[in-house]
Amino acid sequence: MNKSIQIIVAFVSFFVLNSCGISKSIQHKPILTGYNNQIPEVIKHNDSLFSSGKNYLIKNKQQLWELHVSGDALERGLTIGSLTQPLIHKQEKVFFSKIESIVPSKFKLSLLRQFLKWYNRKLYLHVPEEFKTEIYGVSQYASDDYEKIAPKYLRSLYLHGAHDIGHALQDLALVGCSSLAVWGDKSEDGSLVVGRNFDFYAGDEFAEDKIIAFITPKKGHPFMMVTWGGMIGVVSGMNKEGLSITINAGKSEIPLVAKTPISILAREILQYASTIEEAIAIAKSREVFVAESIMVSSAKDKKAILIEVSPDNFGVFEVENNNQLVCSNHFQSASYKDDKRNSNHIVESHSKYRFDRMNELLSEEEKMNPLKVADILRNKEGLENIDLGYGNEKALNQLLAHHGIIFKPEQRMVWVSSNPYQLGEFVAYDLNKIFDTKEVKFETVGTQEFNIPEDNFINSKAFKSYEKYRVLDREIDISLENNQEISPEKVKIYQNANPNLWIVYYKIGNYYYDKGWLKAAEIQFEKALTKEVTTLPSKVVIEKKLKSIKRKLN
């Protein structure tokens, strides 16, 4: 696990730890009166099928879990928790097991607990009562193993801010999402087509058990979303009205106080909006604590727009005289025209590069359809098809995505990728058929004839080499962190596994530099600069090290 991932996991872990300092009598629990509080009885049919009344959880042949749940807020939460309890426990174990290795100091833990006790003092005020109630229901099935970290409900509530805290702290190191939408003359049949990669990486195990949830709430619109154990917020989804929503992190300062998590805002929009105007109204009604681009497409409006939110600004971006919209990780609306943080981010990050690459690929296709959108989401090359090396954050397909997803809102069709990354088969779902069907059959609900085949890259020698590189890269990181020797043979194998990625030369350059082997380090840093370095700050660091070496050698 690289350093940026460690920092994010550590901070979000501490984000939860603050509740240790809260009196057990003051946990800001939701008001539970008026809800169906019956404890669900779960029937295990086999290892891939669990049911509770008409609700059920089933694993399809692509290894995606499909979850079907209906009811009021508490009923939904209890049912989701009871059906997905093993998945919740796994996600918690994956997450919290990293704490001890990341933060061994009890003193630092104590300091951070006190800071975050103050930091999260108002979060509960910014989450709608309905969703606090649903989270409370889910939390009753959280693991008992982490009570020393935080009570179940608070632990579950605060973890819904993980996306926000992650990108605020690390300036999108783990949240380099890309999304696009086309309609009218840019679409094969004239209707909306939307696609996105959710590049939020929190370890391989985090993405193993994706859940495709189909929710029929007592209030609001039925909807689907891609999620994971314990998560009721939305990062990608579409409702029965044909409104889709995806979120792309923007450039944020470290927030001073927690407010509405973006995933909760997206959930509210998905459940209660059917038009762009309604989505904008909901977004305006909430205070957020990080910057985010929210892409909303609407079957009723037959177009897509961006709602750009931040703690102290709000904007809406809509294309003019053009039927395509692309979004990476910077703002485009007039509201952020003079925002220095956003302007610097465009220059320094990989956001603009991916933005330009999406436009380049769209310009090469006269008309788009879901299959062509999948090709763009899976694209690994850079501008003008240059070889970036595999896993470069300038690529649309960074080979780390939690999921890729495609929507056709007017047809109520959705395609969700299966592992690995967005390379596996995209499973098609017809929301009209799913939500209109009254008979419950406890079976998978994909529309197989419309599935998009897996990427042939999966079966290539290059993919096997990339997977080998990922293992070696973790080993190299461990060696660098612990000042361990790295043999010349291992260096050669490591760099040959991904020869066009700049960082394999940068890391070995650092290793040689720290050893005092300046000439060898110089060769590695110079080679890194011949590749496509991810960000301007990274390039500047390499150039400074080269200047330092030249001074020392002279």
Order of alpha helices (4+ residues) and beta strands (2+ residues): alpha-beta-beta-beta-beta-alpha-alpha-alpha-alpha-alpha-alpha-beta-beta-beta-beta-beta-beta-alpha-alpha-beta-beta-beta-beta-alpha-alpha-alpha-beta-beta-beta-alpha-alpha-alpha-alpha-alpha-alpha
